[in-house]
């Protein structure tokens, strides 16, 4: 945790000022984190679309490839 100045509970104006400063810092941090999450959401959506495209391409390539399935006692081509 960060070092924060200790203010007496009887010193109301200083205590109020400290609480307002803390609230302002927390609000700024929340806004920064919200921006980061929104950016990461966009990046994640773009990457998900790319992966979907690549998966579809690979599925099409496998479907178009001749002799991709080994049936029964058939030896694989590397023998």
Secondary structure as GFF3:
##gff-version 3
##sequence-region A 1 79
A	DSSP	alpha_helix	12	64	.	.	.	ID=ss1
###
